[in-house]
Amino acid sequence: MTIDINRVGIIGAGQMGSGIAQVCAAAGLEVRLNDREADRIEAGLGTIDASLAKLVSKGTLDEAGSRSARERILSARTFADLGDCDLVIEAATENEAVKREIFSTLCASLRPDAIVATNTSSISITRLAAATDRPERFIGIHFMNPVPVMQLVELIRGIATEDQTYESAKAFIAKLGKTSTMSEDFPAFIVNRILLPMINEAIYTLYEGVGSVESIDTAMRLGANHPMGPLQLADFIGLDTCLSVMQVLYDGLADSKYRPCPLLVKYVEAGWLGRKTKRGFYDYRGPTPIPTR
Ligand SMILES: NC(=O)c1ccc[n+]([C@@H]2O[C@H](COP(=O)([O-])OP(=O)(O)OC[C@H]3O[C@@H](n4cnc5c(N)ncnc54)[C@H](O)[C@@H]3O)[C@@H](O)[C@H]2O)c1
């Protein structure tokens, strides 16, 4: 029997958490948005307001639809505020220790039948499931960025994930009007296993002086018909997230072809994490992005 998901808790109100909150509320679900930092919840709600307003101005959503979606999203200051959720999706920072800590404290606040999911881009679902009290009701639900725009959601089963959990998650994604694919639990799953080594290679191409930021992005946009250049995409994803995914691939598959480019490490060490910090391979502080190399 699948569980009908009507109330969703979201942990982490950053780029992904706020996007997931928005699409759930727009699909008529009740949402509870949590973050470790209260001001991040406010910022996440602000991002949702701006995104809904854009949809209204484009005519894809009417005023009443936008208002009722927004009213369905409440802030959750503590995990206890997630106690009546059917599903809780963790979308906090891509760091295994942070996620394990969340799961080990979260579960005591939840109903025993609630499903717990992670939006991790790369970390083992089986390992994260082991930090919960319900590995059979734990699953990877990997949304793509930006969530309101991207059609795909990867579902990843851990070794213990029950069929009922998988079927409930699949029905939940269909309710959001999105398409799901199933991936086995190996490092970075399908999309990032293929995408991130390509981005890392683009950074090596820059590092070795084969091309400038502009040449590399133009080459892949016009030469491979990618809608966005790989360095622009890296800034969009967040360079800390890119580095973390490469490290998971490198450690998990023990193959030197996944070694993170030293230039990527340097940008992250500088705190130049891409769009979210206003500087990465491009500088976003002015009216138009300017390459930083
Ligand atoms: N950025 C992408 O393109 C992308 C795409 C798919 C999946 N993801 C995954 O989604 C997750 C979030 O990524 P993001 O880009 O939204 O990051 P982000 O940096 O924008 O947001 C992360 C949020 O998590 C919060 N947080 C950290 N520790 C917390 C805790 N203990 N409890 C509650 N909140 C906590 C932070 O305050 C922050 O607001 C990561 O696992 C990432 O790999 C990211």
The ligand as an SDF file (V2000), in Angstrom:
LIG
                    3D

 44 48  0  0  0  0  0  0  0  0999 V2000
   22.6810   23.0980   -5.9670 N   0  0  0  0  0  0  0  0  0  0  0  0
   22.2950   22.1590   -6.8120 C   0  0  0  0  0  0  0  0  0  0  0  0
   22.3720   22.3070   -8.0430 O   0  0  0  0  0  0  0  0  0  0  0  0
   21.7440   20.8490   -6.2780 C   0  0  0  0  0  0  0  0  0  0  0  0
   21.0160   20.0180   -7.1460 C   0  0  0  0  0  0  0  0  0  0  0  0
   20.4780   18.8110   -6.6310 C   0  0  0  0  0  0  0  0  0  0  0  0
   20.6820   18.4830   -5.3010 C   0  0  0  0  0  0  0  0  0  0  0  0
   21.4000   19.3120   -4.4870 N   0  0  0  0  0  0  0  0  0  0  0  0
   21.5880   18.9170   -3.0840 C   0  0  0  0  0  0  0  0  0  0  0  0
   20.6560   19.6110   -2.2780 O   0  0  0  0  0  0  0  0  0  0  0  0
   21.2300   19.8550   -0.9840 C   0  0  0  0  0  0  0  0  0  0  0  0
   21.1760   21.3440   -0.6700 C   0  0  0  0  0  0  0  0  0  0  0  0
   21.8990   22.0550   -1.6590 O   0  0  0  0  0  0  0  0  0  0  0  0
   21.6650   23.6240   -1.8920 P   0  0  0  0  0  0  0  0  0  0  0  0
   22.2680   23.9420   -3.2060 O   0  0  0  0  0  0  0  0  0  0  0  0
   20.2430   23.9920   -1.6240 O   0  0  0  0  0  0  0  0  0  0  0  0
   22.5900   24.2480   -0.7160 O   0  0  0  0  0  0  0  0  0  0  0  0
   22.4860   25.6680   -0.0090 P   0  0  0  0  0  0  0  0  0  0  0  0
   23.8500   25.9680    0.5020 O   0  0  0  0  0  0  0  0  0  0  0  0
   21.8050   26.6630   -0.8890 O   0  0  0  0  0  0  0  0  0  0  0  0
   21.4620   25.3800    1.2300 O   0  0  0  0  0  0  0  0  0  0  0  0
   21.7420   24.5170    2.2730 C   0  0  0  0  0  0  0  0  0  0  0  0
   20.9260   24.9490    3.4930 C   0  0  0  0  0  0  0  0  0  0  0  0
   21.0290   23.9280    4.5010 O   0  0  0  0  0  0  0  0  0  0  0  0
   21.0300   24.5830    5.7540 C   0  0  0  0  0  0  0  0  0  0  0  0
   21.5380   23.6800    6.7800 N   0  0  0  0  0  0  0  0  0  0  0  0
   22.8160   23.2830    6.9860 C   0  0  0  0  0  0  0  0  0  0  0  0
   22.8810   22.4600    8.0600 N   0  0  0  0  0  0  0  0  0  0  0  0
   21.6090   22.3400    8.5190 C   0  0  0  0  0  0  0  0  0  0  0  0
   21.0370   21.6270    9.6190 C   0  0  0  0  0  0  0  0  0  0  0  0
   21.7820   20.9030   10.4410 N   0  0  0  0  0  0  0  0  0  0  0  0
   19.7020   21.7060    9.8070 N   0  0  0  0  0  0  0  0  0  0  0  0
   18.9320   22.4620    8.9800 C   0  0  0  0  0  0  0  0  0  0  0  0
   19.4270   23.1550    7.9310 N   0  0  0  0  0  0  0  0  0  0  0  0
   20.7470   23.1000    7.7100 C   0  0  0  0  0  0  0  0  0  0  0  0
   21.8840   25.8170    5.5220 C   0  0  0  0  0  0  0  0  0  0  0  0
   21.6560   26.8080    6.5340 O   0  0  0  0  0  0  0  0  0  0  0  0
   21.4090   26.2610    4.1330 C   0  0  0  0  0  0  0  0  0  0  0  0
   20.3270   27.1800    4.2210 O   0  0  0  0  0  0  0  0  0  0  0  0
   22.6370   19.2600   -1.0250 C   0  0  0  0  0  0  0  0  0  0  0  0
   22.5890   17.9390   -0.5360 O   0  0  0  0  0  0  0  0  0  0  0  0
   22.9560   19.2580   -2.5090 C   0  0  0  0  0  0  0  0  0  0  0  0
   23.9050   18.2980   -2.8760 O   0  0  0  0  0  0  0  0  0  0  0  0
   21.9120   20.5050   -4.9410 C   0  0  0  0  0  0  0  0  0  0  0  0
  1  2  1  0
  2  3  2  0
  2  4  1  0
  4  5  1  0
  4 44  2  0
  5  6  2  0
  6  7  1  0
  7  8  2  0
  8  9  1  0
  8 44  1  0
  9 10  1  0
  9 42  1  0
 10 11  1  0
 11 12  1  0
 11 40  1  0
 12 13  1  0
 13 14  1  0
 14 15  2  0
 14 16  1  0
 14 17  1  0
 17 18  1  0
 18 19  2  0
 18 20  1  0
 18 21  1  0
 21 22  1  0
 22 23  1  0
 23 24  1  0
 23 38  1  0
 24 25  1  0
 25 26  1  0
 25 36  1  0
 26 27  1  0
 26 35  1  0
 27 28  2  0
 28 29  1  0
 29 30  1  0
 29 35  2  0
 30 31  1  0
 30 32  2  0
 32 33  1  0
 33 34  2  0
 34 35  1  0
 36 37  1  0
 36 38  1  0
 38 39  1  0
 40 41  1  0
 40 42  1  0
 42 43  1  0
M  CHG  2   8   1  16  -1
M  END
$$$$
